[in-house]
Each structure stands twice: as C-alpha cells, then as structure tokens.
Amino acid sequence: YYGGEKWEQIRKLFRDWYLGDGAERPGFVHREQPLFPPEQLKAFLTRLQKAGVAAGIGTGRFRNEIVPHLKRWGISDLFDPERIVTQTEVFQAQEEAKKNGMDLSLSKPHFYIFGKGVAGLSEDDMAVLHRSFDPTLLNQTLVVGDAGADLYSARSLGADFAAVLTGVAGSAERPFFEAEQATYIADDIFGLLPILEGGKGE
C-alpha cells in the first residue's frame, strides 16, 4: 500500500532506473522526448511570452525530473520560474501543513499545485492553502491539462480549465471533458493559441 515498505522498495527501484546513478548508468530520464518537437514548443511559448502570457507548469513529477528536460530542450527560459510547481514543492508544503495541524494530501486533485503557481513559488504555503493570495489573479489564469485530476484541481481552485486531448486516451477523453464542462477543449495546446493570445491565461 502507499507509503508501506513494499511501496518504498518499488519507488526506490523505479527512481534508481529512471534517474540513474549519476555515473555508470545515466537513467531513462535522459532519453525522454516531448510530445512535440522542441522547436515547435519554443515557437509556441515565444508567442505566448510576446503576448504577455506568463507560462507555468504544475506537475506531479519531481523538480529534478522536469527542469533538466526544459533546459535540454531549450525552453526553460520561456517559463516563469515563479510558476513552475512540482511534486517536490507539494511534499514540502505537506510537511509545512502537518506542522500547522493539517495532515492532508496536496497532490492533484487538490488545488494546491495550481494555487501555488498562481500565487507564485515564493508565496507562503499556508497563505496558498488558506487562499490568502490576490483573488483577481484567478481571473487571469487558464489551467491547461489532459487529465481529470487537472480539471478537478482547477475547478477546486476556481480557475478556468482548458482540456487538451493529448493524454493517454487521446480524443476518447472528449466526452468526459464535455460532460464535466471544461471551459475549452482542444486537440492539443496549439489549438489554444488564439485564446491565449487574446489575453486569457497565465
């Protein structure tokens, strides 16, 4: 079960193979490729930046599993560093919450990961959990995701949500997102460009 001895053994084995040992075994992390060519992503993000849109990331992966990719693909500078929130920050926030008598999971579909991105990485975790950040920021935010957990997390936060059909199930997810009344639905992130350049999203 989650957190048990067997779970920890499997997690360690996976991370050893995924991250490698830093010497003889490089790890599968170094073989990862994005869904779309890096140059296409770079052009997309550059257009967002020119339109005044701050791009962020809210991921269930750890910081050392995502940031190196962004640098390797040449797109790290196109994301607002204050709005890159990973599972690393989630675990840190859970520890801080526990010190304050709040023993809870802050992984998606909890709103924390996107709330932290909206408020900014330097914002106090407890302020995020108590929604003490500027509420008008939500009116400028569009959460983009390909899974139900993303949608529920955005909804819990109170932000608009754009579904992209690039998840495991692909276009078969459209009925789900339609039924859940996602604010927007697109085949991929590039289909959201007119919306984002029009001023909706952070």
Secondary structure as the mmCIF struct_conf table of DSSP 4:
data_model
#
loop_
_struct_conf.conf_type_id
_struct_conf.id
_struct_conf.beg_label_comp_id
_struct_conf.beg_label_asym_id
_struct_conf.beg_label_seq_id
_struct_conf.end_label_comp_id
_struct_conf.end_label_asym_id
_struct_conf.end_label_seq_id
TURN_TY1_P TURN_TY1_P1 TYR A 2 GLY A 3
BEND BEND1 GLY A 4 GLY A 4
HELX_RH_AL_P HELX_RH_AL_P1 GLU A 5 LEU A 19
BEND BEND2 GLY A 22 GLU A 24
HELX_RH_3T_P HELX_RH_3T_P1 PHE A 28 ARG A 31
BEND BEND3 LEU A 35 PHE A 36
HELX_RH_AL_P HELX_RH_AL_P2 PRO A 38 LYS A 50
TURN_TY1_P TURN_TY1_P2 ALA A 51 GLY A 52
STRN STRN1 ILE A 57 GLY A 58
BEND BEND4 GLY A 60 ARG A 61
HELX_RH_AL_P HELX_RH_AL_P3 ARG A 63 ARG A 72
TURN_TY1_P TURN_TY1_P3 TRP A 73 GLY A 74
HELX_RH_3T_P HELX_RH_3T_P2 SER A 76 LEU A 78
BEND BEND5 PHE A 79 PHE A 79
HELX_RH_3T_P HELX_RH_3T_P3 PRO A 81 ARG A 83
STRN STRN2 ILE A 84 VAL A 85
HELX_RH_AL_P HELX_RH_AL_P4 GLN A 87 LYS A 99
TURN_TY1_P TURN_TY1_P4 ASN A 100 GLY A 101
BEND BEND6 SER A 107 SER A 107
TURN_TY1_P TURN_TY1_P5 LYS A 108 PRO A 109
BEND BEND7 HIS A 110 PHE A 111
HELX_RH_AL_P HELX_RH_AL_P5 TYR A 112 ALA A 119
TURN_TY1_P TURN_TY1_P6 LEU A 121 SER A 122
BEND BEND8 GLU A 123 GLU A 123
HELX_RH_AL_P HELX_RH_AL_P6 ASP A 125 LEU A 129
TURN_TY1_P TURN_TY1_P7 HIS A 130 ARG A 131
BEND BEND9 PHE A 133 PHE A 133
HELX_RH_3T_P HELX_RH_3T_P4 PRO A 135 GLN A 140
STRN STRN3 LEU A 142 GLY A 145
BEND BEND10 ASP A 146 ALA A 147
HELX_RH_AL_P HELX_RH_AL_P7 GLY A 148 LEU A 157
TURN_TY1_P TURN_TY1_P8 GLY A 158 GLY A 158
STRN STRN4 ASP A 160 VAL A 164
BEND BEND11 LEU A 165 LEU A 165
BEND BEND12 GLY A 167 GLY A 167
TURN_TY1_P TURN_TY1_P9 VAL A 168 ALA A 169
HELX_RH_3T_P HELX_RH_3T_P5 GLY A 170 GLU A 173
HELX_RH_AL_P HELX_RH_AL_P8 ARG A 174 ALA A 179
TURN_TY1_P TURN_TY1_P10 GLU A 180 GLN A 181
BEND BEND13 THR A 183 THR A 183
STRN STRN5 TYR A 184 ALA A 186
BEND BEND14 ASP A 187 ASP A 188
HELX_RH_3T_P HELX_RH_3T_P6 ILE A 189 LEU A 192
HELX_RH_AL_P HELX_RH_AL_P9 LEU A 193 GLU A 197
TURN_TY1_P TURN_TY1_P11 GLY A 198 GLY A 199
#
